[in-house]
Amino acid sequence: MPIQSRPKRRYLAFIAIGLIAGFMSGLFGVGGGIVIVPLLLAFGGLERKLASGTSLAAIVPTSAVGVVAYAIPGNVDVLAALLLAAGSVVGAQIGALLLSRLPTSVVRIIFMVFALAVAVQLFLTVPERGDGIELDGWTIAGLVVVGLFTGVLAGIIGIGGGVVVVPALILLFESSDLVAKGTSMLMMVPTAISGTIGNLVRKNVDLVAAAIVGLSACLTTALGALTAAALDPRAATILFAIFLLAVLVKTAIEAWKARTPKGDAA
């Protein structure tokens, strides 16, 4: 939609979307795309491809502010984030290649099984605050593999980032939930920049919408991070598990809609 013909209520919607996504991003250590995309589709007047590209661009400033909020109290592992990012960059290319060859429905099912298993495990896990990520040969390799898996999912169905990385760091690497969230947000900065450059080349970004959503999100990201730090580790982990289940439900609905021919009665 041309900017000249865009209703004023759209700009208010972009601000509201950013405020909601920013808080969710800071609270759970995710980029916010899982929230931004459906809201842009429902209230922003954007079609799916443009919504996805715009969301990724908005994640850049959101994640940057989130990193600062988590880094100030020392809840970011820079080396671990770089290893995750290295894997995700390669994984995204693999995902883009598989997108044209592998049925998306198969990937959705794999992700849903993964999300359900992780959510159940998170309900049973109580992370220790203050625990960092101890790096050795196996850990380094494991972080790259997690990043690779994250990138593949992002390349195929647009789900990844914190939704995969945060529980992986908690369950596989025994990280504090706060360190997992801060590290996840740092990993997303170069990943989102890389993806946004590609989307700009393909004209899949509404720069005005991305700027409004991204800047609005920056206003509440730190608040989300402070809320995460104030929560009991058990409560914070259960909230993330519930959030993951919500993502699972959203993915299942998308899969159902994809299999239902247009015009069929529900």
C-alpha positions in Angstrom: 0.0 0.0 0.0 1.4 3.4 -1.0 2.4 5.6 2.0 0.2 8.4 0.7 -3.0 6.3 0.8 -2.2 4.6 4.2 -4.8 5.4 6.8 -3.6 7.1 10.0 -4.8 4.1 12.1 -2.1 2.0 10.4 0.6 4.1 12.1 -1.1 3.7 15.4 -1.2 0.0 14.8 2.5 -0.1 14.0 3.2 1.7 17.3 1.0 -0.7 19.3 2.6 -3.7 17.6 6.1 -2.5 18.4 5.3 -1.9 22.0 3.8 -5.4 22.4 6.6 -7.1 20.5 9.3 -5.2 22.3 8.1 -6.3 25.7 7.7 -9.9 24.6 11.2 -9.8 23.0 12.8 -8.5 26.2 10.9 -10.9 28.4 11.6 -14.1 26.4 14.8 -13.3 24.6 13.2 -13.7 21.2 13.4 -11.4 18.2 9.7 -10.7 18.3 8.9 -11.8 14.8 6.6 -14.5 16.0 4.5 -11.7 17.4 5.1 -9.0 14.8 4.3 -11.0 11.6 0.7 -12.1 12.6 -0.1 -8.6 14.0 1.2 -6.9 10.8 -1.0 -9.3 8.8 -4.1 -8.6 11.0 -3.7 -4.9 11.7 -0.9 -3.5 9.6 -2.4 -4.1 6.1 0.7 -6.0 4.8 0.8 -9.2 2.9 2.7 -12.2 4.3 6.0 -11.8 2.4 6.2 -8.1 3.1 5.2 -8.6 6.7 8.0 -11.2 7.2 10.6 -8.9 5.7 9.4 -5.9 7.6 9.4 -7.9 10.9 13.0 -8.9 10.4 14.0 -5.3 9.8 12.2 -4.2 12.9 14.0 -6.9 14.9 17.4 -5.3 14.3 17.0 -2.3 16.7 14.8 -4.3 19.1 17.5 -7.0 19.5 20.2 -4.4 19.9 18.4 -2.7 22.8 17.7 -6.1 24.3 21.4 -7.0 24.2 22.3 -3.8 26.1 19.6 -4.5 28.7 20.9 -8.0 29.3 24.6 -7.1 29.0 24.6 -4.4 31.7 24.1 -7.0 34.5 26.4 -9.5 32.6 23.8 -11.8 31.1 25.3 -12.1 27.6 27.9 -14.7 26.5 29.5 -13.0 23.4 31.5 -16.0 22.2 28.6 -18.3 22.5 26.4 -15.9 20.5 29.1 -15.6 17.8 29.2 -19.4 17.5 25.4 -19.6 17.3 25.4 -16.9 14.6 28.1 -18.6 12.6 25.9 -21.7 12.5 22.7 -19.8 11.8 24.1 -18.0 8.8 25.0 -21.3 7.1 21.8 -22.9 8.2 19.7 -20.1 6.7 21.3 -20.8 3.3 20.6 -24.5 3.7 17.0 -23.7 4.7 16.5 -21.4 1.6 17.8 -24.3 -0.6 15.5 -26.8 1.1 12.5 -24.5 0.8 12.2 -25.3 -2.9 12.7 -29.1 -2.4 11.3 -30.1 1.0 7.5 -29.9 1.7 7.0 -27.1 4.2 4.4 -29.4 6.0 7.2 -31.8 6.9 9.3 -29.1 8.4 6.3 -27.8 10.4 5.7 -31.2 11.8 9.4 -31.6 12.8 9.3 -28.2 14.5 6.0 -28.9 16.3 7.4 -32.2 17.7 10.5 -30.3 18.8 8.6 -27.5 20.4 6.3 -29.9 22.3 9.2 -31.9 23.6 11.1 -28.8 24.7 8.0 -27.2 26.3 7.4 -30.4 28.4 11.0 -30.5 29.5 11.0 -26.8 30.4 8.1 -27.4 32.8 10.4 -29.9 34.6 13.5 -27.7 34.6 14.6 -25.1 37.1 17.6 -23.2 35.7 20.2 -21.8 38.2 20.7 -18.0 38.0 24.3 -16.9 37.4 25.3 -20.1 35.5 27.2 -19.2 32.3 28.1 -21.5 29.4 31.4 -23.4 29.9 33.1 -23.7 26.5 35.1 -26.7 25.5 35.4 -28.6 22.2 32.0 -30.4 22.5 30.2 -27.2 23.6 31.6 -25.2 20.7 30.5 -27.8 18.2 27.1 -28.1 19.9 26.5 -24.3 19.7 27.4 -24.3 16.0 24.9 -27.2 15.4 22.2 -25.4 17.4 22.8 -22.3 15.3 22.7 -24.4 12.2 19.4 -25.9 13.1 18.0 -22.5 14.0 19.1 -21.1 10.6 17.5 -24.0 8.7 14.2 -23.5 10.4 14.4 -19.7 9.9 15.2 -20.2 6.2 12.3 -22.6 5.6 9.4 -21.4 7.8 10.6 -18.2 9.4 10.7 -19.6 13.0 13.9 -19.6 14.9 16.0 -17.3 16.9 15.1 -17.3 20.6 12.3 -19.9 20.2 15.0 -22.5 19.5 18.1 -21.0 21.1 16.8 -20.1 24.5 15.5 -23.6 25.5 18.6 -25.2 23.8 21.0 -23.2 26.0 19.0 -23.9 29.1 18.4 -27.6 28.5 21.6 -28.7 26.6 24.2 -26.3 28.0 22.8 -25.8 31.5 22.8 -22.0 31.1 21.0 -19.5 33.3 17.7 -18.5 31.7 18.9 -14.8 31.7 22.2 -15.7 30.0 20.3 -17.8 27.5 18.0 -14.9 26.6 20.7 -12.3 26.4 22.9 -14.5 24.3 20.0 -15.3 22.0 19.3 -11.6 21.4 23.0 -11.0 20.5 22.9 -13.8 18.1 19.9 -12.3 16.4 21.5 -9.0 15.6 23.8 -10.1 12.8 21.3 -12.7 11.6 18.5 -10.1 11.3 20.9 -7.6 9.6 21.9 -10.2 7.0 18.3 -11.2 6.3 17.2 -7.6 6.1 19.8 -6.8 3.5 18.5 -9.7 1.4 14.9 -8.6 1.8 15.8 -5.0 0.9 17.3 -6.2 -2.4 14.1 -8.2 -3.1 12.0 -5.2 -2.0 10.3 -7.2 0.7 10.6 -4.5 3.4 8.2 -1.7 4.2 10.8 0.7 5.6 8.3 3.1 7.2 6.5 0.3 9.0 9.8 -1.4 10.1 11.1 1.9 11.5 7.9 2.6 13.5 7.6 -0.9 14.8 11.3 -1.2 15.6 11.6 2.1 17.4 8.4 1.6 19.3 9.7 -1.9 20.4 12.8 -0.3 21.7 10.7 1.6 24.3 9.5 -1.6 26.0 12.3 -4.1 25.3 14.3 -3.1 28.4 11.1 -3.3 30.5 10.7 -6.9 29.3 14.3 -7.7 30.2 13.9 -6.2 33.7 10.7 -8.2 34.2 12.5 -11.4 33.2 15.2 -10.6 35.8 12.7 -9.9 38.5 10.8 -13.1 38.0 11.7 -16.3 39.9 13.7 -18.6 37.6 11.0 -21.3 37.8 8.2 -18.8 36.9 10.3 -17.4 34.1 10.9 -20.8 32.6 7.3 -21.9 32.9 6.2 -18.6 31.1 8.7 -19.4 28.3 7.3 -22.9 28.0 3.7 -21.5 27.7 5.0 -19.1 25.1 6.5 -22.0 23.2 3.2 -23.9 23.3 1.5 -20.8 21.9 4.0 -20.8 19.0 3.3 -24.5 18.6 -0.5 -23.8 18.3 0.2 -21.0 15.8 2.3 -23.3 13.7 -0.3 -26.0 13.8 -3.0 -23.5 12.7 -0.8 -22.3 9.8 -0.3 -26.0 8.8 -4.0 -26.6 8.9 -4.8 -23.5 6.8 -2.1 -24.5 4.3 -3.7 -27.9 3.8 -7.3 -26.5 3.5 -8.2 -25.4 0.0 -9.5 -21.9 -0.2 -13.3 -21.8 -0.3 -13.7 -25.0 1.7 -16.0 -24.7 4.7 -14.3 -25.1 8.0 
